[in-house]
Amino acid sequence: MGINELRKQLEELSAKRKSLIDSIDGAASAEALSAIELDLRKTDIQIAELRARISEEEQKAADPAVRSDKDDIPETRTMRPIGADIIRNNINIPDERGQADSDIEYRKAFMDFVLRKKPIPAELRAGEVTKTTDVSAVIPTVLVNRIIEELAHYGMILPLITRTNYKGGVNIPKASTRPKATWVAEGEGSDKQKKTVTEYIAFSYYKLRCAIAMTLEVTVVTLPIFEDTFVRQVVEAMHIELEKSIISGTGTGQPKGILTETPNEGQKLETDTINYQLIVNAEAAIPAQYDSGVLWCMTKKTFFSFVGMTDANGQPIARVNAGINGRPEYNILGRDVVIAADEYMDSWSDTLEDGKVFAFLYNFKDYILNSNLELTTKFYEDNDTDDTVFKAVMLADGKCADINSLVQLAKKNSE
């Protein structure tokens, strides 16, 4: 098959992919959305394979040593499509574009698009996606990589949890029993056991949206300032809402948080005062088989409410140590403490509302955040202020896969 036919097939697949992306907004149900996503995955694989073949043909055309007499391929350079590859569903598909969209040329064109509404040149993208009167564009790969990297390391909570990319609406089974080993005599066997599945976890598509307003004065900034500002603002907004939902999300229109879960019997302790015995009782409430990997989580204000308390031998129960990286490390009775932001959960105080959880113990690896980290962007103008509002959107859902390690401390006002 000649290179021209390969390019024609690539154009057809790119048009098909654009049509699939356009159909996402019109999906009538989760099943329809899953079907569209499956078609996108298959199309992405086909596009990647075609690009690889086209690249091989171009190399043959450019190198006389490997070009045969029968090869009738014009030695022309072709710009590879860029714009259609932003939604890749975290599939490990080889990207044959190289670093075209990381080049300074494309990054400048992207900045001009955002700040000055100057269309990205056709040779730098595969095509435009117009769903409403707003114009859409993809974030240059160099920016997406930086955003995802900083999302993974910026906060205290995100690096601790488990991240997946399951399809939305798919039921993931949870086993209710574990197989047991038994001692048997020589020549004897053991009873066959059944792995029983009684519960399932299903993830939805919840949209996390961040809109950034930029004034007219921003249009005079240089490229590095624009990129640094964009990344910092998006990272801060996205990471705060993700971590907040992991801790206290309602589960309606957003991920379900750890505090929203109901602990097992005997693993929610209510108190009208905090003392050394409360910490001992909380530690004792953790089942022994789930103790490994469990961390404390509370606000800084709550942690320092325990500072100064001592055990029966006069040893402090709460300590602050200097970490290797220079940051303080907090622990209570030798167990590490994750410091949550004040907006994530309540702090201990004498006036805290009855029933409010102010601290908990949990193995954060048992919390699953399901997200493809898809980022798309749009802009629109505020006619009253002439500000350009830049919008970033991602899809995510999360919930506790296992609550056996969860112990909550809640306020109980004395009557």
N, C-alpha and C positions, 0 to 999 in steps of 0.2 A: 504494500500500500504506500503510495507516494505521500510526501510531506503535505502537499496541498489538501489531499483527502483527509489527512489527520487533523489539519487545522480546521477544516470544515466540520468534522465531527466534534472538535473541541468547542467551536462556536455554538453548535446545536446543544451540546451538554451545558454550556454556560447559560444559554437562553432557558433551558429547562430548569436549571438551578435557580435562576432569577424568578421564574414563574412559581417555583415551589416556595421561595422566600416570601413572595408577594401573597401567597395563599395562606400564610401563617395567621394573619390577622382575621381571616374569614373562617378559621377552623371552628366548627360548631360544637365540638366535644373534645375530651381528652383523647379519645380513641383516634379521632381525625388528626389531632396534633401529633400523636405518636406515629401515625402512618406517614405524615409529611416528613417527620424527623428521620424515619427509616429510609425514605426515598432520598433525602438529602445526604445521608451517609453513603448510600450506594453511588449516588452521582458524584460525590467527592472522590470516592475511590477510582471511579472511571476517569474523572478529570485528571487525577494525579498520574494514572497510568499513561494517559495520552500525552501529558506534558513530558513524561520521561522519554517516551518514544520520539516525540518531536525534538527533544534536546539531543537525542542520539543522532537523528537524521541531520540536524544542524551541524553537529560536530563532524559528521561524515562529509557534509557539503563544504565545510571550511578547511578540512585537512585532505589535501590531494593524495596522501599516502594511503588513506583508507577508503578513498572514493573509487568505486569501480566504474568501468566504461558505461555500464547500464544505468548508473545513477544519473537521473536527469533532474537534479534538484538545484534551483537557483541559489547562489550564495548570498542570501540576504539575511539581515538581522531582523528578528521579530520580537517586539515587546510582549512579554508574557502578561496575561491578565492578572489583576491584583484585587480589585474590589470585591469579588465574589467569594473570597476565601476567609472572611472574618469569622463566620460561624462554622467551626470544624468539629464541634462536639467532643473535643479532646481525643479524637482518634489519632493514633500515631501514623499518619499518612505522610510520606516524604513530601516535602514542599520543594518543588522544582523551580520556584521563582528565584532562588538565591536570596540576595538582600536588596532586591529592587525597591521595595517599599520602605526599606530602612535607609535608603540613600538620602543625602541632604536635599536632593532635588524634590523628592516626593514629600519630605517633611516640611519643606518650605511651601510647597503647593497646598498641603493640608492646612498649614497655618493661614495661608491666604484665603482658603475656603471658609474657615471658621470666622476669621476676623473681618474679611473684606468681601465675603460672598463671591469670590472669584472661583469659577468652576475648576475642578481638578482636570488638567489636560487629559484628553482621551487616551494618549499613549501611556499614561501612568496608571490607568485603571481599566477594569473590564467593562464597566458600564454603570449607569446611574440607576438607583432604585427610588422611584417616586411613588409613594403610597398615598400621600395627602398633598396639600399645598406646600408643606415643608420639604426641604431637600435633605436627603440623607447622605451620609458618607461613612466610610470605615475609618477607625483609628489606625494610624500607621503601626505596623507590627512592633516597631521599637518601643512605642508607647504602651501597647497592650502588654508586652512582656514586662515592662517596668511596673505597671499597675498590678499585675498578678503577683509579681515577686514581692512587692511591698505589702500587698494584702496578706501574704503568707508570713510575714515577719514583723509587721508593724505593731500589732497589739499583743496582749498577754494571753488571749483566749484562742485565737485562730490557730496558732502553731500546735496546740494541744489536742485538737479534735481530729476525727477521721473524716477525710473528704472523699467523695465518690462522684461518679458521673452516670448513675443509673438513669434509664429512661423514665420520664414522668408517667405515673399511672401503673407502673409495673409492680406487682406484689412480690416482696422479698420475704421468704419464709423465716420464721423464728422457731427454733426447736424448743419445746417445753421441757424435755427430759434429756439427760445425758446417759450414755451407755455406762454400765457398771461392770467392772471386772470381778471375777469370783475365783476363789481358790478351789481347785478340784484335785481329786485323787488320781493316781496313775491310771492311765487308760480311760478316764472318764472325760466327758465333755461338759459344756455349760449350756444354759438356756439361751436360745436365740432371742435377741431383743429388737424391738421395733423403734426406729427413730420417729417420734411423733411430732408432727408440726401442727400447732393449733392457732398460731398467731402469724400475722403478716405485717410488714411495714410497706407503706406505699408513699411515694414522694409525688408532690404536685409541682406545678410551675408557678412560683410566686415572683412577681416582678419587683425588683429593687431599682428605684429611679433616683438619679441625682441631677439636678439642674443647676448650672453655674451661670450667673449673670456677669457679663463683662461690659464695661462702659466704653465709650468711644475712645477714651484715652489709651485703652489697652492696645489699640491698633498700631501704636508706634513702638511696641516692645520688640525686642529681638527674638530670634528663634529659641535660644536656650532658656530665656526667661519665660516664654510662653509654655514650653514643654514642662519645665520644672513646676510652674504654677499649676498647670493643668493636672499633672500627676499628683502633686501634693493635695490639691483640693478634692480630687476624686477619691484618692486613697483614704483620706481622713473621713470623708462622708460615708463611703462604702464600708470601711472597717468598723466604724462606730455602730452603724445600724446592724451589720452582721453579728457583731459580738453581743450587742444588746438583745437581739432576737434569740441568740443561743442561750443567754442567761434567763431572760424573762419574756420571750416571745409568746404570744397568745395562741398561736397555731391557726388563727383565722386570718387569711390574707398574708400570712408571714410564717416563718418557721416556728415550731413549738419549743419553748425554752425549758431549761432544766428545772426552774422554779415552778413551772406550770404542771410538772409531773407530780403524781401522788406516790410518795415513797411506800415501801412495803411496811407492813405492820411492825411497830416498835422502832421505826427508823425516822420518825419525825418527833423531835423533842421540843416541848414548849416550856418556856421559863419566864419568870418575871425579873430575874437577875442573872448576871453572868459571873461565873466563878470557876475555880479550878475543877470542881466536881462536874460541872457541865461539860467541860472538855473531855474528862474521863468517860462520862456517860456516852458522849458522841463517838469516841473512839471504840468503845465497847459495842456500839450498835452496828458497826460494820461487820458483816459476815467474814469469817477468817479467810474463806476461799476467794473473796473479792478484795482483800485488803491491799494487795500489791498494785501500785500505780495510782492509788487514791490520793487526791490533793484537797486541801482546804480552799475555799473560795469565799472572799468577803471584801468589803471596801477597806480602804486604808484607815478610815475612822474607826471601823469596828475592830480591826487588828490592834490598834493602839489602845483600845479599851481593855485588852488582855495584857498589854505590856505593864510590867510591875507586879503581876500576880506570881506567886511562887507555889511550889509543891510542898509536901510535908517536910522535905529536907532543906527548904529554903532556896531551891534552884528556880530560876525564872522559867515560866512555861512558854513564853513568847520571846523570840530572839530576832535580831536584825543583824545579818552578817554582810560583809563586803564581798561581792562576787568577783569572779575573775575579770569580768568586763567592766568592773568599777560600779556596777549598779547594785543597790541593796537587795539582799535576798532574805525573805521573810519565812519563818517557820514556827510552828507551835508543837511542842513536845516532839521535836525532830521531824515533823511532817511539813513539807513545803506548803506555802500559802500563795495562791494566785490572787493578786490584788485586782479587784474589779473596779471599774469607774463608778462614780457615785450615781450616774444616770442608768447604770445597768441593774442595780438592786438597792434595797434600803440599807441604811446603817443603823447600828444599835444605838438606842437612846431611851431614856426613861419615858419619853412621850411617844415612842413608836406605836403605831396602830396595832391593835390586837390581831394576832394571826399572821402578821407580816414576817416573812423569812428574812433573816439578817446574815446568815452564814450557812454554808453547806459543805459536805464532803462528797466527792464524786471522782470517778475515773473518767476524765474527759475523752478518752479514746472510745468510750461507749456512746459518745454522741456523734451522729453522722450528719455532715453538711453535704447535701447533694446539689452540685452545681457544675454546669459546663463553663462557668466564667465567661459567658458570651457578653460582649460589650458592643453595643451599637450606639450611634450618636445622631442627633438631629440638632438643628438650631432654629430659633424663631426670634422675631423682634418684639420688644415691648414698645408699642407706639407712643406711650405716655412719657417714657424716659429715654427712648432711643437706645436702650441697652440691648445687647445681643445675649440671649439666653442659650447656653450650650447645655445639652441634655445627654446623659449617659444612662444606659439601662442594662441590667443583667438579670438572669433567672436563677433562683436558688430556693431550696427548701431544706429543712433540717428537723431532726427529732432524736430523742434518746432511743437507742437500739436495745439498751439494757439498763434497768434502774436498780439492780440488786446492790450496787455499791453506793447508792444515793442515801445520804443522811442529811436531813434539814433541821436547822435550829430556828424556831419561830418565837415571837414575843407572845407572852400570855399575861395580860394585865390582871393584877390581883383584885379580887372583888371585895 
